Amino acid sequence: EPEVTQTPSHQVTQMGQEVILRCVPISNHLYFYWYRQILGQKVEFLVSFYNNEISEKSEIFDDQFSVERPDGSNFTLKIRSTKLEDSAMYFCASSKDRDQPQHFGDGTRLSIL
Amino acid sequence: DQQVKQNSPSLSVQEGRISILNCDYTNSMFDYFLWYKKYPAEGPTFLISISSIKDKNEDGRFTVFLNKSAKHLSLHIVPSQPGDSAVYFCAASRFGGANNLFFGTGTRLTVIP
């Protein structure tokens, strides 16, 4: 069964550094999403992406964050000037259409030191 | 953000019996609801969904019930199996937007052999 893949599974970065989290969505899916889950908290929506542009973003997704689909398969989340509070599990998801279920990857655990 | 609530952090059920997981929401604009299952170190796995035009959706051992007037949904698992032991998340979204999901805090289900 097709699945969403995320790399790396764990990323350790010094505070202030930039980090790029990578995702390969399911190949025939058109909508892409990033979520995060801080330890002990809910899974929170960050951003959705369709037709090579951001469809919607939460208030968490400020100028520190950006997303890109650099080619036909990858979908990336860039976090500039990382802060301690950016430490979380970051999940990528994709869906075939807007009203279809989202399928999630296994996440990247981001640890900011 | 308390738009989706799962008030029971944990539930224990004997193998073969019914598991009932509950979820409440406050936003009357939500019209699409999903249940996800999550094992440790994995991403959420889609289980079953329901749109607001229905009050029941069934898929094998899993049935989701929606009570719009009470803003309540439940997931029934019959019969429960030890492999069902996981954290279950309820999620909701609004059609017409980018379908970003609002998650509950999860219920940890333990099925006792």
Interface residues (C-beta under 8 A of the other chain):
Chain A: V4 Q6 Y31 Y33 Y35 Q41 K42 V43 E44 F45 S48 Y50 S55 E56 S58 F91 A93 S95 R98 D99 P101 Q102 H103 F104 G105 D106 G107
Chain B: D1 Y32 L34 Y36 A41 E42 G43 P44 T45 F46 S49 S51 F89 A91 F95 G97 A98 N99 N100 L101 F102 F103 G104 T105
